[in-house]
Amino acid sequence: MTMSPENTLRQLISSQVISRLIYVVAKLGIADLLKDGPRHYERLAELSQADSHSLYRVLRTLAGAGVFSETEPGIFEQTPVSQFLQADVPGSQHAVATLVWEPWWRRGWDELLYSVKTGKVAFNHVHGMDLFEVLSRDSEAAALFNKAMHSFSEQEIDSILSAYDFSSFKKIVDIGGGHGGFISAVLKAYPQIKGILFDLSHAVTTVGKPIEGNTIADRCELVAGDFFKSIPIGGDLYTLKSVIHDWNDERALEILKNCYKAMADSGRLILIERVIPSGNTPSPGKIMDIVMMVNLGGLERTVAEYQGLIEKAGFELIGIIPTTSAMSIIECAPIKNHNEDDTT
């Protein structure tokens, strides 16, 4: 049955309730308690130190949304959806479900109207500092944020490898590569390629640490630095995965210009980002665009916006390759003898 417009709107307004209940069961670890089979809600409450009647009401509501299933009165089991709320399974969304309702993250969202009215970053407004500074001061928040970002990346990497052929390259420089998940996957898939993971020093020494015990460690150099200042030379492919969308045009242009300075004329640059479609087309990128507006001051961009940005930095757009995930691969080549004064 088709819902009326007013009921459709009411459902959209109420959707935050489901999101918040998912946060609650993620914090309580309910999905992990059900991994070996169905359990009565009273036992789940006992194991998770929750009030049994309140927990039942939560689980009953989530079951109506396809998250868990009540197979007999009071007995709940896992569903294909809820299995991804387990903390350590492939494709886990546990960290994402937790992050979105953590108090320090929600404070920015409480000031969404501030961002819309002023064009400024709500997160910075309420915290008095930007997201990256908050994370540098709070190791627990940083660990959760990094795990949530890894959850996004884990879903995307296979689709990128399927869509793009890296075999013609000898050395890849992954700029702002964080935990190293992307470059690790590329180097594992292409044993002949060497790589550089480039990020800030704290990221390289902590988040990038697992590479040292990895089978690709002898082919992946960890380099610390600031991409607003300079970028390592020597690669024939430079990659920026989910980096440019963190920044406004001015800051993004600084990064891209530094890429241009580091690259040979024969090099290639790929940006891996969500490209905003035109018109009323639904898109995960349109949702992420609001996330960037509130928390970082960055943005997701259209094809035209990306083309304008890369041309100002000295690149030409070779093509945009869609993937089976929300990400697209924006392939660029440096323009020989580009005159920066012509585009600034």
Disulfide bonds with the S-S distance in Angstrom:
none
